[in-house]
Amino acid sequence: METTIYYDQVAHFPISLRTVAICLLVALPTAAVSGFLTGKHRRANLLAAGMPVDQVVGETTLGAVLALLSLLLAFSFGNALSLAQERKAVLVQEAAAISTGFLRADYLPEPGRTKLKTALLEYAETRLLTDQETFRSLEALQRFIGTSLEAQSKLWPITLGATSDPVPPPLKTFVAASINEVLDAHLDRTRTFSNPVSHVTQSMILSLTLASLFLLGNRAGLVGRELTWRTFVFSGFLFVVLLSISDTMRAVEGSVTTDTTAMNVTIFEMRLALSGDS
């Protein structure tokens, strides 16, 4: 049974960030305009029927919706930002663990030393996540994890072989502990693949945003006001906030990507060390 089938809760983004930006750029002002036209039509029907138009209609509802929207946006942005920072932190920790294991392997005799160091290098190269298409589907992300797990599965058997007798027990513990840290770092990395904001919550936030703009435009049309530039400025700010949240949640796409410098430097130094050994 493939281990990757258990990684079914990892977040993937079938829609690119550019597509998200275009959809939001069209949908948000459209919601305000639709609300305005609906309110204007309702006002015309009321006046034609000789009925009065309440000048404060919908104020309470609009205020409650905007307050709820503000709360949800604040929590969503905070969670996405925390995840982005955690991704960087766990990547640095994993790079440090791999580097430590690589250096401690120098204490082992040949041929186990070179074999373990080579396996660590090959494993580190599978830990770099830079392709945007990897997150396009769950299957693609599982394939990436599967490739990494395949390289990971070689580490412990090679470690056992490299630390077999007559290697002294203290040295066995010294090297094996560092490889354990490398294996444990995988679990921390996997945790950051999860989305802090579920798809249901994201849909709710988007729906509430569209509803707030619709109600804002609807109230303006109902009380006989024009749809001014202020409404579109508000729509623009909502666009920036929603796009920023979506951007921050993506590890390898957009302007807020995970910094892989630590892992890149570690891999470079490992390659350099192996080329020097040979």
GICORJO-V462818 format. One record per residue. N is the residue number from 0. PSI is psi as a letter, one per 30 degrees, with the letter a starting at -180 (* if undefined). D_LAST is the distance of its C-alpha to the last C-alpha in Angstrom with 1 decimal. Layout:
# GICORJO-V462818
n->N psi->PSI d_last->D_LAST
n->N psi->PSI d_last->D_LAST
This chain:
# GICORJO-V462818
n->0 psi->k d_last->38.0
n->1 psi->k d_last->35.7
n->2 psi->f d_last->35.0
n->3 psi->f d_last->35.3
n->4 psi->f d_last->39.0
n->5 psi->f d_last->39.5
n->6 psi->i d_last->38.1
n->7 psi->g d_last->41.4
n->8 psi->g d_last->42.5
n->9 psi->k d_last->39.7
n->10 psi->k d_last->41.2
n->11 psi->l d_last->40.9
n->12 psi->j d_last->42.7
n->13 psi->f d_last->44.1
n->14 psi->k d_last->45.8
n->15 psi->l d_last->43.9
n->16 psi->e d_last->44.7
n->17 psi->e d_last->46.4
n->18 psi->e d_last->48.7
n->19 psi->e d_last->49.5
n->20 psi->e d_last->50.4
n->21 psi->e d_last->52.6
n->22 psi->e d_last->54.4
n->23 psi->e d_last->55.0
n->24 psi->e d_last->56.2
n->25 psi->e d_last->58.8
n->26 psi->e d_last->59.7
n->27 psi->e d_last->60.5
n->28 psi->f d_last->63.1
n->29 psi->e d_last->64.5
n->30 psi->e d_last->65.2
n->31 psi->e d_last->67.2
n->32 psi->e d_last->69.1
n->33 psi->e d_last->69.9
n->34 psi->e d_last->71.2
n->35 psi->e d_last->73.3
n->36 psi->e d_last->74.9
n->37 psi->e d_last->75.6
n->38 psi->e d_last->77.2
n->39 psi->e d_last->79.2
n->40 psi->e d_last->80.5
n->41 psi->e d_last->81.5
n->42 psi->e d_last->83.3
n->43 psi->e d_last->85.2
n->44 psi->e d_last->86.3
n->45 psi->e d_last->87.5
n->46 psi->e d_last->89.5
n->47 psi->e d_last->91.0
n->48 psi->g d_last->92.1
n->49 psi->g d_last->93.7
n->50 psi->k d_last->91.3
n->51 psi->l d_last->90.0
n->52 psi->k d_last->86.3
n->53 psi->k d_last->84.9
n->54 psi->f d_last->83.3
n->55 psi->g d_last->81.0
n->56 psi->k d_last->79.9
n->57 psi->g d_last->76.4
n->58 psi->e d_last->75.6
n->59 psi->e d_last->74.9
n->60 psi->e d_last->72.8
n->61 psi->e d_last->70.8
n->62 psi->e d_last->70.2
n->63 psi->e d_last->69.1
n->64 psi->e d_last->66.6
n->65 psi->e d_last->65.2
n->66 psi->e d_last->64.8
n->67 psi->e d_last->63.0
n->68 psi->e d_last->60.8
n->69 psi->e d_last->59.8
n->70 psi->e d_last->58.9
n->71 psi->e d_last->56.7
n->72 psi->e d_last->54.9
n->73 psi->e d_last->54.3
n->74 psi->e d_last->52.8
n->75 psi->e d_last->50.7
n->76 psi->e d_last->49.2
n->77 psi->e d_last->48.5
n->78 psi->e d_last->46.8
n->79 psi->e d_last->44.7
n->80 psi->e d_last->43.7
n->81 psi->e d_last->42.8
n->82 psi->e d_last->40.5
n->83 psi->e d_last->38.8
n->84 psi->e d_last->38.1
n->85 psi->e d_last->37.0
n->86 psi->e d_last->34.5
n->87 psi->e d_last->32.8
n->88 psi->e d_last->33.0
n->89 psi->f d_last->31.5
n->90 psi->e d_last->28.6
n->91 psi->e d_last->27.8
n->92 psi->e d_last->28.2
n->93 psi->e d_last->25.9
n->94 psi->e d_last->23.1
n->95 psi->e d_last->23.6
n->96 psi->e d_last->23.5
n->97 psi->e d_last->20.3
n->98 psi->e d_last->18.7
n->99 psi->e d_last->20.2
n->100 psi->e d_last->19.0
n->101 psi->e d_last->15.4
n->102 psi->e d_last->15.8
n->103 psi->f d_last->17.8
n->104 psi->f d_last->15.2
n->105 psi->f d_last->13.4
n->106 psi->f d_last->16.5
n->107 psi->l d_last->15.9
n->108 psi->l d_last->14.8
n->109 psi->l d_last->12.1
n->110 psi->f d_last->12.1
n->111 psi->e d_last->14.1
n->112 psi->e d_last->12.1
n->113 psi->e d_last->9.1
n->114 psi->e d_last->12.0
n->115 psi->e d_last->14.2
n->116 psi->e d_last->12.0
n->117 psi->e d_last->11.4
n->118 psi->e d_last->15.2
n->119 psi->e d_last->16.1
n->120 psi->e d_last->14.5
n->121 psi->e d_last->16.4
n->122 psi->e d_last->19.4
n->123 psi->e d_last->19.5
n->124 psi->f d_last->19.5
n->125 psi->f d_last->22.6
n->126 psi->f d_last->24.4
n->127 psi->k d_last->25.0
n->128 psi->j d_last->28.6
n->129 psi->f d_last->29.5
n->130 psi->k d_last->31.5
n->131 psi->e d_last->35.2
n->132 psi->f d_last->36.0
n->133 psi->e d_last->34.3
n->134 psi->g d_last->37.3
n->135 psi->f d_last->39.9
n->136 psi->l d_last->40.5
n->137 psi->e d_last->40.0
n->138 psi->e d_last->38.3
n->139 psi->e d_last->35.7
n->140 psi->e d_last->34.9
n->141 psi->e d_last->34.8
n->142 psi->e d_last->32.3
n->143 psi->e d_last->30.0
n->144 psi->e d_last->30.4
n->145 psi->e d_last->30.0
n->146 psi->e d_last->26.6
n->147 psi->e d_last->25.5
n->148 psi->e d_last->27.1
n->149 psi->e d_last->25.4
n->150 psi->e d_last->21.9
n->151 psi->e d_last->23.5
n->152 psi->f d_last->24.9
n->153 psi->f d_last->21.5
n->154 psi->e d_last->20.7
n->155 psi->e d_last->23.3
n->156 psi->e d_last->22.9
n->157 psi->e d_last->19.2
n->158 psi->e d_last->20.2
n->159 psi->e d_last->22.9
n->160 psi->e d_last->20.8
n->161 psi->f d_last->18.2
n->162 psi->g d_last->21.1
n->163 psi->l d_last->23.3
n->164 psi->k d_last->24.9
n->165 psi->g d_last->24.4
n->166 psi->k d_last->22.8
n->167 psi->k d_last->25.6
n->168 psi->e d_last->27.8
n->169 psi->e d_last->27.4
n->170 psi->e d_last->23.7
n->171 psi->e d_last->24.2
n->172 psi->e d_last->26.6
n->173 psi->e d_last->24.5
n->174 psi->e d_last->21.6
n->175 psi->e d_last->24.0
n->176 psi->e d_last->26.1
n->177 psi->e d_last->23.5
n->178 psi->e d_last->22.7
n->179 psi->e d_last->26.5
n->180 psi->e d_last->26.8
n->181 psi->e d_last->24.4
n->182 psi->e d_last->26.6
n->183 psi->e d_last->29.8
n->184 psi->f d_last->28.7
n->185 psi->e d_last->29.1
n->186 psi->e d_last->32.8
n->187 psi->e d_last->33.4
n->188 psi->e d_last->31.8
n->189 psi->e d_last->34.0
n->190 psi->e d_last->37.1
n->191 psi->f d_last->36.7
n->192 psi->f d_last->36.9
n->193 psi->k d_last->40.6
n->194 psi->k d_last->43.2
n->195 psi->f d_last->45.3
n->196 psi->j d_last->48.3
n->197 psi->l d_last->49.3
n->198 psi->e d_last->50.3
n->199 psi->e d_last->53.9
n->200 psi->e d_last->53.8
n->201 psi->e d_last->52.5
n->202 psi->e d_last->55.2
n->203 psi->e d_last->57.8
n->204 psi->e d_last->56.7
n->205 psi->e d_last->56.9
n->206 psi->e d_last->60.3
n->207 psi->e d_last->61.6
n->208 psi->e d_last->60.5
n->209 psi->e d_last->62.3
n->210 psi->e d_last->65.3
n->211 psi->e d_last->65.6
n->212 psi->e d_last->65.6
n->213 psi->e d_last->68.1
n->214 psi->e d_last->70.4
n->215 psi->e d_last->70.1
n->216 psi->e d_last->71.2
n->217 psi->e d_last->73.7
n->218 psi->e d_last->75.5
n->219 psi->e d_last->75.7
n->220 psi->e d_last->77.3
n->221 psi->e d_last->79.6
n->222 psi->g d_last->81.1
n->223 psi->g d_last->81.5
n->224 psi->l d_last->78.8
n->225 psi->l d_last->76.6
n->226 psi->j d_last->72.8
n->227 psi->l d_last->71.6
n->228 psi->f d_last->68.3
n->229 psi->e d_last->67.8
n->230 psi->e d_last->67.1
n->231 psi->f d_last->64.4
n->232 psi->e d_last->62.8
n->233 psi->e d_last->62.6
n->234 psi->e d_last->61.1
n->235 psi->e d_last->58.6
n->236 psi->e d_last->57.5
n->237 psi->e d_last->57.2
n->238 psi->e d_last->55.1
n->239 psi->e d_last->52.7
n->240 psi->e d_last->52.5
n->241 psi->e d_last->52.0
n->242 psi->e d_last->49.3
n->243 psi->e d_last->47.6
n->244 psi->e d_last->47.6
n->245 psi->e d_last->46.2
n->246 psi->e d_last->43.5
n->247 psi->f d_last->42.5
n->248 psi->f d_last->42.1
n->249 psi->k d_last->39.5
n->250 psi->e d_last->35.9
n->251 psi->g d_last->34.6
n->252 psi->k d_last->37.8
n->253 psi->a d_last->40.3
n->254 psi->f d_last->40.1
n->255 psi->i d_last->39.2
n->256 psi->l d_last->35.7
n->257 psi->k d_last->33.2
n->258 psi->j d_last->30.9
n->259 psi->g d_last->27.3
n->260 psi->e d_last->25.9
n->261 psi->e d_last->24.6
n->262 psi->e d_last->22.6
n->263 psi->e d_last->21.3
n->264 psi->e d_last->20.1
n->265 psi->e d_last->18.5
n->266 psi->e d_last->16.6
n->267 psi->e d_last->15.6
n->268 psi->e d_last->14.3
n->269 psi->e d_last->12.4
n->270 psi->e d_last->10.7
n->271 psi->e d_last->10.1
n->272 psi->e d_last->8.8
n->273 psi->e d_last->6.3
n->274 psi->e d_last->5.2
n->275 psi->e d_last->5.4
n->276 psi->e d_last->3.8
n->277 psi->* d_last->0.0
